[in-house]
Amino acid sequence: MAATFIQTNPQIVGNNYVVMGTVDKKDWKEGDKNLLSPSEMIGRIYVFKDVWNFEVIPAGWYPNEEK
């Protein structure tokens, strides 16, 4: 996504965003070639049922947490 938007809409790269769901590969390819309008693409999304928030923890060794 970043590679695409750095050329088409660079001001959004690095900002927070929400992932709504997934689309079939065929629909994604059509959207990538601008054969689908944004509203058509939204109509083809399989929306996720749950919301998950992730926090990135850098890899490495950490001391045990005391309880």
N, CA, C and O atoms as a GROMACS GRO file, in nm:
protein
  268
    1MET      N    1   0.082  -0.118   0.000
    1MET     CA    2   0.000   0.000   0.000
    1MET      C    3   0.087   0.125   0.000
    1MET      O    4   0.061   0.219  -0.075
    2ALA      N    5   0.188   0.125   0.083
    2ALA     CA    6   0.272   0.244   0.092
    2ALA      C    7   0.337   0.275  -0.042
    2ALA      O    8   0.347   0.392  -0.080
    3ALA      N    9   0.380   0.172  -0.114
    3ALA     CA   10   0.445   0.195  -0.244
    3ALA      C   11   0.349   0.260  -0.342
    3ALA      O   12   0.390   0.344  -0.422
    4THR      N   13   0.223   0.222  -0.337
    4THR     CA   14   0.122   0.282  -0.426
    4THR      C   15   0.094   0.425  -0.386
    4THR      O   16   0.094   0.516  -0.470
    5PHE      N   17   0.068   0.446  -0.256
    5PHE     CA   18   0.028   0.579  -0.212
    5PHE      C   19   0.142   0.681  -0.212
    5PHE      O   20   0.116   0.801  -0.217
    6ILE      N   21   0.266   0.636  -0.205
    6ILE     CA   22   0.378   0.731  -0.208
    6ILE      C   23   0.378   0.806  -0.341
    6ILE      O   24   0.425   0.919  -0.349
    7GLN      N   25   0.324   0.742  -0.446
    7GLN     CA   26   0.316   0.806  -0.577
    7GLN      C   27   0.184   0.880  -0.597
    7GLN      O   28   0.183   0.989  -0.655
    8THR      N   29   0.074   0.824  -0.549
    8THR     CA   30  -0.057   0.883  -0.577
    8THR      C   31  -0.107   0.979  -0.469
    8THR      O   32  -0.178   1.075  -0.500
    9ASN      N   33  -0.071   0.954  -0.343
    9ASN     CA   34  -0.123   1.035  -0.233
    9ASN      C   35  -0.024   1.032  -0.116
    9ASN      O   36  -0.055   0.978  -0.010
   10PRO      N   37   0.096   1.090  -0.135
   10PRO     CA   38   0.206   1.072  -0.037
   10PRO      C   39   0.177   1.127   0.103
   10PRO      O   40   0.239   1.081   0.199
   11GLN      N   41   0.085   1.222   0.118
   11GLN     CA   42   0.060   1.279   0.250
   11GLN      C   43  -0.007   1.181   0.347
   11GLN      O   44  -0.007   1.206   0.467
   12ILE      N   45  -0.064   1.070   0.296
   12ILE     CA   46  -0.127   0.976   0.388
   12ILE      C   47  -0.032   0.867   0.437
   12ILE      O   48  -0.065   0.796   0.531
   13VAL      N   49   0.084   0.853   0.376
   13VAL     CA   50   0.179   0.749   0.415
   13VAL      C   51   0.233   0.781   0.554
   13VAL      O   52   0.279   0.892   0.580
   14GLY      N   53   0.228   0.683   0.643
   14GLY     CA   54   0.277   0.700   0.779
   14GLY      C   55   0.171   0.742   0.878
   14GLY      O   56   0.198   0.750   0.997
   15ASN      N   57   0.050   0.771   0.832
   15ASN     CA   58  -0.059   0.811   0.921
   15ASN      C   59  -0.135   0.689   0.971
   15ASN      O   60  -0.125   0.581   0.913
   16ASN      N   61  -0.212   0.706   1.077
   16ASN     CA   62  -0.296   0.598   1.127
   16ASN      C   63  -0.406   0.568   1.026
   16ASN      O   64  -0.451   0.657   0.955
   17TYR      N   65  -0.448   0.444   1.020
   17TYR     CA   66  -0.556   0.404   0.932
   17TYR      C   67  -0.628   0.286   0.993
   17TYR      O   68  -0.580   0.226   1.089
   18VAL      N   69  -0.743   0.254   0.938
   18VAL     CA   70  -0.825   0.143   0.986
   18VAL      C   71  -0.839   0.041   0.873
   18VAL      O   72  -0.866   0.078   0.759
   19VAL      N   73  -0.819  -0.085   0.904
   19VAL     CA   74  -0.842  -0.193   0.809
   19VAL      C   75  -0.984  -0.243   0.832
   19VAL      O   76  -1.016  -0.292   0.940
   20MET      N   77  -1.069  -0.230   0.730
   20MET     CA   78  -1.211  -0.263   0.743
   20MET      C   79  -1.241  -0.410   0.717
   20MET      O   80  -1.332  -0.466   0.777
   21GLY      N   81  -1.165  -0.471   0.626
   21GLY     CA   82  -1.195  -0.608   0.588
   21GLY      C   83  -1.106  -0.653   0.474
   21GLY      O   84  -0.996  -0.600   0.454
   22THR      N   85  -1.154  -0.749   0.400
   22THR     CA   86  -1.078  -0.803   0.287
   22THR      C   87  -1.165  -0.800   0.162
   22THR      O   88  -1.286  -0.782   0.169
   23VAL      N   89  -1.101  -0.819   0.048
   23VAL     CA   90  -1.172  -0.834  -0.079
   23VAL      C   91  -1.116  -0.955  -0.152
   23VAL      O   92  -1.003  -0.998  -0.126
   24ASP      N   93  -1.195  -1.009  -0.243
   24ASP     CA   94  -1.146  -1.118  -0.326
   24ASP      C   95  -1.031  -1.069  -0.412
   24ASP      O   96  -1.026  -0.951  -0.448
   25LYS      N   97  -0.939  -1.159  -0.445
   25LYS     CA   98  -0.822  -1.122  -0.524
   25LYS      C   99  -0.862  -1.060  -0.657
   25LYS      O  100  -0.800  -0.963  -0.701
   26LYS      N  101  -0.963  -1.114  -0.722
   26LYS     CA  102  -1.012  -1.061  -0.850
   26LYS      C  103  -1.057  -0.915  -0.834
   26LYS      O  104  -1.025  -0.831  -0.918
   27ASP      N  105  -1.129  -0.887  -0.729
   27ASP     CA  106  -1.178  -0.750  -0.705
   27ASP      C  107  -1.062  -0.657  -0.672
   27ASP      O  108  -1.060  -0.542  -0.716
   28TRP      N  109  -0.965  -0.706  -0.593
   28TRP     CA  110  -0.849  -0.624  -0.560
   28TRP      C  111  -0.773  -0.586  -0.686
   28TRP      O  112  -0.731  -0.471  -0.702
   29LYS      N  113  -0.754  -0.683  -0.777
   29LYS     CA  114  -0.681  -0.655  -0.901
   29LYS      C  115  -0.756  -0.553  -0.986
   29LYS      O  116  -0.693  -0.465  -1.046
   30GLU      N  117  -0.889  -0.563  -0.993
   30GLU     CA  118  -0.968  -0.465  -1.068
   30GLU      C  119  -0.954  -0.327  -1.006
   30GLU      O  120  -0.940  -0.227  -1.076
   31GLY      N  121  -0.959  -0.321  -0.875
   31GLY     CA  122  -0.943  -0.192  -0.806
   31GLY      C  123  -0.804  -0.135  -0.825
   31GLY      O  124  -0.788  -0.014  -0.838
   32ASP      N  125  -0.703  -0.223  -0.826
   32ASP     CA  126  -0.565  -0.178  -0.845
   32ASP      C  127  -0.543  -0.119  -0.984
   32ASP      O  128  -0.458  -0.032  -1.003
   33LYS      N  129  -0.621  -0.166  -1.081
   33LYS     CA  130  -0.611  -0.115  -1.218
   33LYS      C  131  -0.710  -0.001  -1.244
   33LYS      O  132  -0.730   0.041  -1.358
   34ASN      N  133  -0.774   0.048  -1.136
   34ASN     CA  134  -0.873   0.155  -1.144
   34ASN      C  135  -0.993   0.119  -1.231
   34ASN      O  136  -1.053   0.206  -1.294
   35LEU      N  137  -1.028  -0.010  -1.234
   35LEU     CA  138  -1.146  -0.055  -1.307
   35LEU      C  139  -1.272  -0.048  -1.220
   35LEU      O  140  -1.383  -0.061  -1.270
   36LEU      N  141  -1.253  -0.027  -1.089
   36LEU     CA  142  -1.365  -0.014  -0.996
   36LEU      C  143  -1.360   0.124  -0.930
   36LEU      O  144  -1.252   0.174  -0.897
   37SER      N  145  -1.476   0.184  -0.912
   37SER     CA  146  -1.481   0.309  -0.837
   37SER      C  147  -1.467   0.277  -0.689
   37SER      O  148  -1.489   0.163  -0.648
   38PRO      N  149  -1.431   0.376  -0.607
   38PRO     CA  150  -1.423   0.350  -0.462
   38PRO      C  151  -1.553   0.295  -0.404
   38PRO      O  152  -1.550   0.207  -0.319
   39SER      N  153  -1.667   0.346  -0.450
   39SER     CA  154  -1.795   0.296  -0.396
   39SER      C  155  -1.820   0.151  -0.438
   39SER      O  156  -1.877   0.074  -0.361
   40GLU      N  157  -1.778   0.113  -0.559
   40GLU     CA  158  -1.791  -0.026  -0.601
   40GLU      C  159  -1.701  -0.116  -0.516
   40GLU      O  160  -1.742  -0.226  -0.477
   41MET      N  161  -1.580  -0.070  -0.489
   41MET     CA  162  -1.487  -0.149  -0.407
   41MET      C  163  -1.542  -0.167  -0.267
   41MET      O  164  -1.536  -0.277  -0.212
   42ILE      N  165  -1.596  -0.062  -0.209
   42ILE     CA  166  -1.654  -0.072  -0.073
   42ILE      C  167  -1.768  -0.173  -0.071
   42ILE      O  168  -1.786  -0.245   0.027
   43GLY      N  169  -1.844  -0.178  -0.178
   43GLY     CA  170  -1.954  -0.275  -0.187
   43GLY      C  171  -1.908  -0.419  -0.192
   43GLY      O  172  -1.987  -0.510  -0.166
   44ARG      N  173  -1.783  -0.442  -0.226
   44ARG     CA  174  -1.730  -0.577  -0.239
   44ARG      C  175  -1.644  -0.621  -0.120
   44ARG      O  176  -1.588  -0.730  -0.121
   45ILE      N  177  -1.634  -0.537  -0.018
   45ILE     CA  178  -1.553  -0.569   0.100
   45ILE      C  179  -1.625  -0.668   0.190
   45ILE      O  180  -1.745  -0.656   0.214
   46TYR      N  181  -1.550  -0.766   0.239
   46TYR     CA  182  -1.598  -0.854   0.347
   46TYR      C  183  -1.552  -0.788   0.477
   46TYR      O  184  -1.435  -0.797   0.514
   47VAL      N  185  -1.644  -0.724   0.546
   47VAL     CA  186  -1.611  -0.647   0.665
   47VAL      C  187  -1.580  -0.740   0.782
   47VAL      O  188  -1.651  -0.838   0.805
   48PHE      N  189  -1.471  -0.709   0.856
   48PHE     CA  190  -1.436  -0.788   0.973
   48PHE      C  191  -1.543  -0.774   1.080
   48PHE      O  192  -1.606  -0.669   1.094
   49LYS      N  193  -1.565  -0.882   1.156
   49LYS     CA  194  -1.667  -0.883   1.261
   49LYS      C  195  -1.617  -0.823   1.392
   49LYS      O  196  -1.695  -0.767   1.468
   50ASP      N  197  -1.486  -0.834   1.418
   50ASP     CA  198  -1.429  -0.787   1.544
   50ASP      C  199  -1.326  -0.678   1.518
   50ASP      O  200  -1.272  -0.666   1.408
   51VAL      N  201  -1.301  -0.598   1.620
   51VAL     CA  202  -1.196  -0.496   1.614
   51VAL      C  203  -1.083  -0.540   1.705
   51VAL      O  204  -1.104  -0.568   1.823
   52TRP      N  205  -0.963  -0.545   1.650
   52TRP     CA  206  -0.844  -0.581   1.727
   52TRP      C  207  -0.746  -0.466   1.720
   52TRP      O  208  -0.725  -0.408   1.614
   53ASN      N  209  -0.688  -0.432   1.833
   53ASN     CA  210  -0.584  -0.329   1.838
   53ASN      C  211  -0.451  -0.397   1.870
   53ASN      O  212  -0.442  -0.476   1.964
   54PHE      N  213  -0.351  -0.366   1.791
   54PHE     CA  214  -0.219  -0.426   1.808
   54PHE      C  215  -0.119  -0.320   1.848
   54PHE      O  216  -0.126  -0.206   1.804
   55GLU      N  217  -0.026  -0.360   1.932
   55GLU     CA  218   0.085  -0.274   1.970
   55GLU      C  219   0.213  -0.346   1.928
   55GLU      O  220   0.238  -0.460   1.969
   56VAL      N  221   0.293  -0.280   1.849
   56VAL     CA  222   0.418  -0.340   1.804
   56VAL      C  223   0.520  -0.336   1.916
   56VAL      O  224   0.548  -0.230   1.972
   57ILE      N  225   0.575  -0.453   1.950
   57ILE     CA  226   0.680  -0.463   2.051
   57ILE      C  227   0.806  -0.508   1.979
   57ILE      O  228   0.809  -0.619   1.924
   58PRO      N  229   0.909  -0.426   1.978
   58PRO     CA  230   1.031  -0.463   1.907
   58PRO      C  231   1.089  -0.595   1.959
   58PRO      O  232   1.080  -0.625   2.077
   59ALA      N  233   1.146  -0.671   1.868
   59ALA     CA  234   1.206  -0.799   1.905
   59ALA      C  235   1.325  -0.777   1.997
   59ALA      O  236   1.392  -0.674   1.990
   60GLY      N  237   1.351  -0.873   2.082
   60GLY     CA  238   1.465  -0.863   2.172
   60GLY      C  239   1.441  -0.939   2.301
   60GLY      O  240   1.336  -1.001   2.319
   61TRP      N  241   1.539  -0.933   2.390
   61TRP     CA  242   1.529  -0.998   2.520
   61TRP      C  243   1.478  -0.897   2.621
   61TRP      O  244   1.525  -0.783   2.625
   62TYR      N  245   1.382  -0.940   2.702
   62TYR     CA  246   1.324  -0.853   2.803
   62TYR      C  247   1.325  -0.925   2.937
   62TYR      O  248   1.310  -1.047   2.942
   63PRO      N  249   1.345  -0.851   3.047
   63PRO     CA  250   1.341  -0.917   3.179
   63PRO      C  251   1.201  -0.968   3.209
   63PRO      O  252   1.102  -0.914   3.160
   64ASN      N  253   1.195  -1.073   3.292
   64ASN     CA  254   1.066  -1.125   3.335
   64ASN      C  255   0.990  -1.018   3.413
   64ASN      O  256   1.049  -0.943   3.490
   65GLU      N  257   0.860  -1.013   3.392
   65GLU     CA  258   0.777  -0.921   3.468
   65GLU      C  259   0.750  -0.984   3.605
   65GLU      O  260   0.715  -1.101   3.615
   66GLU      N  261   0.765  -0.905   3.710
   66GLU     CA  262   0.738  -0.956   3.845
   66GLU      C  263   0.591  -0.936   3.874
   66GLU      O  264   0.532  -0.834   3.840
   67LYS      N  265   0.531  -1.037   3.940
   67LYS     CA  266   0.387  -1.031   3.969
   67LYS      C  267   0.363  -1.010   4.115
   67LYS      O  268   0.248  -1.002   4.158
   0.00000   0.00000   0.00000
